[in-house]
Amino acid sequence: MTKYGIRKKYIINTSSLLCNRKNLSKLIKAFKIFKQRTNSDYQLVITGERGNAYKEIINLIEYLKLKDDVILTGYVPVEDVPLLLNGAEVLVFTSKYEGFGFPILEAMACGCPVITSNVSSMPEVAGDAAILVNPEDENEIAEAIGNVLKDDNIKKQLREKGFEEVKKFSWEKVAKETLKVIEGVLRE
């Protein structure tokens, strides 16, 4: 997708740079480890609005010498998200916590394999249709990326399981889960 500067196979993260809970610094460090271990020529595409974590992310990208390999798209129109997910080799969504984790389901619905955090709501959303990793362990994240990208059978299994996992969710269920989160916050 030349519109976003993507010139190679890519790994995607659909987040925003609005807060540190999205854990993008760990993802970028894991991407660097993955590239060093495999000598691969992938790009990391991070979608989402610029926010208070933007400067930190830019500085990290420059420090790790990943300027040509990490693409920050900024805001992506809703109609482009499926195109980006369909073109990606894998979604890596290693947030520290989420209320629900829509990007996981969006990726699965597009047939994009998923690696996500083993904390918060992500395991419940992902079920057995994703590889779960410790979001604080860059080496574990890098290893999971390498395992998915080198094994077409893993990618195929994750795609198939992802299509099945998406069927478990409806807008009604999403609304109920969201209400639970809101009620929990209000109780605190």
C-alpha positions, 0 to 999 in steps of 0.5 A: 500500500504505497499510500502509507509508504509500505514497500515490503511485507509487513507486520501491523499494529492497529493502535493509537499513539495516545497512551503508553498502555498500547505498549508500542515501545515494547513492540518496536523493541521486539521488532528490532530483536526479530529483525536481528535474529532473522535478518528479515526484510519486513516493515512494522506498520503502526496505525493510529492517531498521534498523541502523547506517546508519539515523541517517545515512539519517534525517538525510540525508532531513531535510536534503534535505527528503524526509521526505514522499517517502522511506518507510523501511518497516523489516522487511517480511515475506517475503509482502509483498515480492512485493506491494511489488515488483509495485506499484513502478515500478522497483527501484533497487539501487545497492549498492557490492558484493553476494555475489549480488544476490537483490533483482535477481532478485526484482524481475525475477520480479515484472515490476519493471524494474531499475536496478542497479550496474555493479560486483561481482556485479550485472552478472552477475546482471542480464545485459542485463535491467537498466540498469547505473549507476555506484553512485557517480554520483548524476546517472547514477542519477537520469538512469536513473530518469528514463529508465525512468519516462518511457518505457513501452517501456523499462519493457516491454523491461526487464520482458520481459528480466527474466522471461527472465533469471530463468529462467537461475537455479536454487537449484543455481546460486545455491548454487554461486555462494554457495560461490564467494564463501565460498571466496574470502573464506576464501582472503583 
